[in-house]
Amino acid sequence: MLILGHRGRIYGDVSQNSLKAYAEAVAEGDGFECDAVLSRDGEIFLIHEAKYVHADKGVEYCMGEYLEADSAARLGSRRIDELCADEVRALRLKDGQGLPTLREALALVGAQPGKLIDIELKAFDIVEPVVDMVAQTVRDGIIARESVMLSSFNHPSLLAVRKRMPEIKVGAIFVGPDQPTTPLFPWQPRSGASYVSLTQVELESPLVKEINPDVIVMPEECLMPDMAAMIAGVFPDAELAAWVFTEKGNFDLQAFLLRLQTLPSGRVMAMMVDHPGAFRAAWHA
């Protein structure tokens, strides 16, 4: 099982979503998950831009939470796709670092064979630029294709990845089965993309069946034996991955590790955690 840093490394003094956080995740674990967004003029940056909150609030744009005060004030209510690349480069995370680019992150992972970068296609219209850059860096020998996974809540984007780069590992991300359908990009109504619940009906949808994902990605509370069995019944070869917010004060890490041991051997591909070093130590204790 791979241990990946969620947004690099959420826990500690180094800002999450930063190149230093990614480097620490690579050093402490097996790589990291990151969120790809696109500037107005087409440069790919990595930042957690929007989050699912509650059914009554839908999706919340949250990038300002990760910036130091002056940058957050300059950003205001704007999104990355409303800024040119120079404006994005001028922003600073809370520890003073700039926002990393996808090229920098690919080079970081590629320099250490055996590590993995999971690039979440977070933004609207991000697929083609990300696939172009991944394909170019693979051709240039900067990173091996086995070291890259592309994942998304936006399932139509994964079908586009399959058609462009069928050799790249694809992860379909789902929310919990009790969460209602919510638009992914409320500021882009024409996208038609929504958060999809992890249910048998959704797994058997024509779109997901056509994607035939290599990995099913879910919140940790869904990582249960019955859910694993349901997924195996539809996609017998698919691996499982989950994101785990272990920085929450009420999270019982030991109970979760015991639950992991009840899952079928070899089916769990990766955990995305806030503190990869601590999680690795607990897992191997």
N, C-alpha and C positions, 0 to 999 in steps of 0.2 A: 504494500500500500504506500502510495506517495503522500508525503506531507507537504502541502503547498501553502505559502503565506497568502492570506486573504488581503488583497490590495497591497501586497508586499509584506507588511507587518503592522498590524493595528496597535499593538501594545508597545509602550516604551516612549522614549524621548524623540526618536526619529519620526518625522511625519509619514503617515501612511500615504500611499500613492506616489512616493518619491523614489528616485533611483537608489538612494541609500537603503531605503526599506526593502527594495527588491534585492539588492546585494546581500542584505542580512538574511532574507528568506532563502536565497540560494546557498548561503554559507551554513545556515542552521537546518535547512530541510532539503527538499528536492526541487524547489523552484517556487513559482508564485502565480497567482491569478491577478489580472489587471483589467481595467476597463478602457476600451478604445473609444475616443471621441474625435470629432473632426472640426477643425477651424473653418471659418467662412471661405478661406482661400485654399483649403484642401490639405492642410498638414495634420498628421495624426498625433494627438497627444494622449496621455494616459491619466485619467482622473475619474473618480466615482462621481458621476454627474447627477444622477437621479435615483431615487429609491422608492420602493413600494412602502406605503405607510399603513393605511387602514381603508376599509371599504368606503367610508364616508369622505375620506380625503383623496383617495386615489394615489397618483404618483406625485411625489414631491421633488422639485428641483433643489439640490442640496449642495452644490459645489462650494458655495461660500463658506460652509462649515469647516473646510480644510485649509482655508487661506488665512494669512495674517491680516490684521485689521485694515490696513491701507489698501491691500489688494482686494479684499472683500468689498470695501466701499467703492472702489473703481469698477469692480465687476457689476455691482448692483444686482438687478434681477435678470441680467443677460445670461444667455447660454454660450457655450464654446462656439457653436455654429453661427453665432452672431458677432464673433470677434475674429479679426485677422490674426495670422500666426504671430506677428510681432507683438500684438496686444497680449496674446496668451503667454509668450515668452517673458513678458514683463511682470506677470503675476508671480507671487511668492507664496509657498506653503507656510504653515505656521512656524517651521524651523528655519525658514529663509531659503530653502531650496526652490528651484524652479520646477515647473511641471515637466516630467520626462517625456520624451518622444518614443514612439514605437520602435524606431530604428535603434535608439540607444538601448532599449530593453532587449531587443532581439540580439544585439551584439553582446550584452552582458551574459545572457543565457548561453549563447553559442560558444562563448569562450570557455565554458565548463561542460564538457560532454556528459551526457547522462541526466542533465537537469531538464525541467519542463517549464515552458511559459504557456499559461492558459489565457488566451486573449478573449475577453468577453466583448462581443460586438454590441456595445452599449448604445451607440448613437444611431439616429436615423441616417440612412444613406452611407453607412460606414463600410459596407461589405467590399465593394470594388477596390477602394484605396487600400484596405488592409490586405486583401488577397494579393493585390499587385506588389505590395511591399514584402510580404512573406515569400512570394514566389521569387522576387528579385534577390532577397537575402539568401534564400536556399541555393539559387543558381550561383551566387557569388561565393558560396562556401562559408558564409558568416554564421549560419546556423543549419543544423540538420533538420529535415522535415519531421523526424521522429521526436524532436524537441519542442514541437508546436502543437497546440490544440486550439481550435476556434470554437467558442461556445456562445450561446445566446438564448435569451428569453424570446427573441424575435425569430420564430421558427422559419418563416419564409426566407430569412437571410441565410439560414443554414442550408437550405436547398440550393441557393445560389452558390454557396461555397462548394457543395458537392459537385456541381456542374463545372466549376472553374478548377478546383484542386481536389479531385477525388481521393488523392493519396494522403491528405491531411486529416488527422483525427478530429471528429466533430462531436461536440457535446450539446445536447438539447436540455435547456434549463426549464424546470417547472417550479411553480409555487405549490404550497400545500393544497390538498384536495378540498379543504373547506374555504379557501380564499376565493372570492368572486372574481369573475372576469373584469379586468381593469385595463384601460388603454395604456400601452407602453409609452406613447409619445402624444400626450394630450395637446401639445402645441403643433402637432402635425396630424390633423384628423384624417388626411388622405392616406396615411400609412396603413390603417386598418389593423395594425399589430396590437396584440394584447398579451398580458400575462396569462399563461395557461396552467390550469390546475393539473396535478399529477393524479389522473384517474385512468381507468381502463379505456373509457370512451375516448379520451384525448390521445392516449397512446396508440389506439387503433384508428385514429383519424387518417384519412388519405395522405395528408401532408406529412405527418410524422412517419408513417409507413414508408413513404417515398424517400424521406431523408435517411431512414435506417441508421439512426445515430449510433456511434461507437460507444458513447457514454450518456447515461441519463443522470443529470445533475439536479439536486434537490436540497431543501433545507434539512438540517440534521434530524429534526423530529420525524421526518418521513422515512428515515433509514431504519426500517423495521423488517423482520423476516417475511411478514405477509406482503409488504410492499415489494420486497425483492422478488418474491415468488410471482407476483402479478406482472412485474416487468419482464421476468424471464419467460413468462408464458407468451408474451408478445414479441420480445426481442431476446431470444435465448443467448445471443453472443454479446449483448451489450454489457458493459461494465457500469459500476455505480460510483457516483461521487457526491459529496455534500459539502455545504459551507456550514461552519460551526462558529457561532459567536461566543467563544469561551471567555471573552472579557466581561460578559454579563455576570453580575454578582450572584445570580441565582442558578448558574449553570453547574450541574453536577458532573464534572469531568470523569470521575471514576465510574459512575453509573453508565455514562456514555461509552466508555472503553469496554465495559462488560457487555453492553448491547452489541458493540461491533463484533464481538467474538461469537455472537449467535447467528451472524450472517454467513451465507455460503462461502466457503473458502475460495479465494481467488476472484470473487466478484467485485470487491470494493477496490476501485482504481486509485482514488485520491480523497483526502480530506483537505479542505481549505480553511485554515485556522488563523486566528489573530496573532498567535505567538508560536511559530513553528518549532523553535527550540524547546520550549516547555512541553509542547504536545508530544514531540518526539521522545523526550525523556520519560514522560508518563507512559507512553505507549510501550516503550521498551523496558520499563521498570519491572 
